[in-house]
């Protein structure tokens, strides 16, 4: 018991010398102000329909199909929206395709690829 008291006193002196409050350090209490925690709000994702609406601004043809899937590109969460057009001809059965990546939180267009 005497050893514990001495250790506690040494710890208290060390903390006092460092201008720290001993109670939070000993008890492991979080010292952040509650309002600072409240400032960190959860970011809300844009929905699929909004992502398609944003991406549609980047196409110049009438799509035959639209597909939007969640993905991660360059460490960013995105909606990858794929627009496929009508077949060009029998020789070229693939129609025009445009893939637009939209940031799932900001709605920013990250990339556009066309073929």
C-alpha positions as CSV (number, residue, x, y, z in Angstrom):
1,X,0.0,0.0,0.0
2,X,2.8,2.4,0.8
3,X,4.3,1.7,-2.6
4,X,1.0,2.6,-4.3
5,X,0.8,5.9,-2.4
6,X,4.4,6.8,-3.4
7,X,3.8,6.0,-7.1
8,X,0.6,8.0,-7.0
9,X,2.4,11.0,-5.5
10,X,5.2,10.7,-8.1
11,X,2.6,10.6,-10.8
12,X,0.8,13.6,-9.4
13,X,4.0,15.6,-9.1
14,X,5.0,14.7,-12.7
15,X,1.6,15.8,-14.0
16,X,1.6,19.0,-12.0
17,X,5.1,19.8,-13.4
18,X,3.7,19.3,-16.9
19,X,0.7,21.6,-16.2
20,X,-1.8,18.8,-16.7
21,X,-4.7,18.0,-14.6
22,X,-4.1,14.7,-12.7
23,X,-7.7,13.6,-12.4
24,X,-8.4,13.0,-16.1
25,X,-5.0,11.5,-16.7
26,X,-5.3,9.0,-13.9
27,X,-9.0,8.2,-14.5
28,X,-8.7,8.1,-18.3
29,X,-11.5,10.6,-18.7
30,X,-11.9,12.1,-22.1
31,X,-11.1,15.9,-21.9
32,X,-12.7,17.0,-25.2
33,X,-15.4,19.5,-24.9
34,X,-18.8,18.0,-25.6
35,X,-19.6,20.6,-28.2
36,X,-16.5,19.6,-30.2
37,X,-17.9,16.1,-30.5
38,X,-21.3,17.4,-31.6
39,X,-19.6,19.3,-34.4
40,X,-18.5,16.1,-36.0
41,X,-21.7,15.2,-37.8
42,X,-22.2,12.1,-39.8
43,X,-22.0,12.8,-43.5
44,X,-25.1,11.8,-45.5
45,X,-24.8,10.1,-48.8
46,X,-26.7,11.3,-51.9
47,X,-29.1,8.7,-53.1
48,X,-29.0,6.8,-56.3
49,X,-31.6,8.9,-58.1
50,X,-29.7,12.1,-57.3
51,X,-26.4,10.6,-58.5
52,X,-28.0,9.6,-61.8
53,X,-29.5,13.1,-62.2
54,X,-26.0,14.7,-61.6
55,X,-24.3,12.2,-64.0
56,X,-26.9,12.7,-66.7
57,X,-25.6,16.2,-67.2
58,X,-22.5,14.7,-68.7
59,X,-24.1,12.7,-71.5
60,X,-25.1,13.8,-75.0
61,X,-27.2,10.9,-76.1
62,X,-30.5,9.2,-75.0
63,X,-29.5,6.2,-72.9
64,X,-31.1,2.8,-73.5
65,X,-30.1,1.7,-70.0
66,X,-28.8,3.3,-66.8
67,X,-27.0,1.5,-64.0
68,X,-25.7,3.0,-60.8
69,X,-23.6,1.1,-58.3
70,X,-21.6,2.1,-55.2
71,X,-17.9,1.9,-55.6
72,X,-14.6,3.2,-54.3
73,X,-12.2,5.1,-56.6
74,X,-9.0,6.6,-55.4
75,X,-10.1,6.1,-51.8
76,X,-13.3,8.0,-52.4
77,X,-16.8,6.5,-52.1
78,X,-18.6,7.1,-55.4
79,X,-21.6,6.2,-57.4
80,X,-20.5,4.7,-60.7
81,X,-23.2,5.6,-63.1
82,X,-23.2,3.7,-66.5
83,X,-25.3,5.0,-69.4
84,X,-25.6,2.7,-72.5
85,X,-27.0,3.9,-75.7
86,X,-28.7,2.2,-78.7
87,X,-26.5,-0.1,-80.8
88,X,-24.7,1.9,-83.5
89,X,-25.2,-0.8,-86.2
90,X,-25.4,-4.6,-86.7
91,X,-21.6,-4.5,-87.2
92,X,-21.2,-2.5,-84.0
93,X,-23.8,-4.0,-81.6
94,X,-22.4,-2.0,-78.7
95,X,-23.9,1.4,-78.4
96,X,-22.3,4.5,-77.0
97,X,-21.3,4.1,-73.3
98,X,-20.5,6.7,-70.7
99,X,-19.4,6.0,-67.2
100,X,-19.6,8.9,-64.7
101,X,-18.2,8.6,-61.1
102,X,-20.0,10.9,-58.6
103,X,-18.8,11.5,-55.1
104,X,-21.4,9.9,-52.8
105,X,-21.2,12.7,-50.2
106,X,-20.6,15.9,-52.2
107,X,-22.1,15.1,-55.6
108,X,-18.9,16.2,-57.2
109,X,-18.2,14.5,-60.6
110,X,-14.9,12.6,-60.1
111,X,-14.4,11.2,-63.6
112,X,-16.1,10.7,-67.0
113,X,-15.2,8.0,-69.5
114,X,-16.8,7.6,-72.9
115,X,-16.6,4.9,-75.5
